[in-house]
Amino acid sequence: MSSIKKSLNSILNILVTIMIILLFVSVISNFQTSFLGKKYNNIFGYALFEIKTASMSGTMEINDWILVKITDDIKVDDIITFEQDGSFTTHRVIQIYKDAYITKGDSNTTTDVPVDKSQ
């Protein structure tokens, strides 16, 4: 009976730890968007986005969630998320010119307008 009690206690401790972490992430996310006015949440250098269109179909589907690492180290064939016209787009880099990226959705037939590094 004692080993069952210890096992249940361990499981409960794990669940409580997970709940505390989720609460912490939720508070940080809320603070960033509500008080700092950010358009996305940056938690330890990562952001979470939801795919809304089929432009990357075959690689990512509508309603998929993606975890994006915030970095300046971008190479050809990387998939990046950038802000354009007030919304976020996730497409593949097909060319790099100095401070701009040429991107294209995997299922699109045309390239996007060049994306500046600041985006």
QUISULSUL-V752641 format. One record per run of one state. SS is the DSSP state (A for helix, B for strand, O for the rest). FROM is the first residue (numbers start at 0). LEN is the number of residues. If there is no record, write none. Layout:
# QUISULSUL-V752641
ss->SS from->FROM len->LEN
ss->SS from->FROM len->LEN
This chain:
# QUISULSUL-V752641
ss->O from->0 len->1
ss->A from->1 len->33
ss->O from->34 len->8
ss->B from->42 len->1
ss->O from->43 len->2
ss->B from->45 len->5
ss->O from->50 len->14
ss->B from->64 len->5
ss->O from->69 len->9
ss->B from->78 len->6
ss->O from->84 len->2
ss->B from->86 len->11
ss->O from->97 len->2
ss->B from->99 len->5
ss->O from->104 len->10
ss->B from->114 len->2
ss->O from->116 len->3
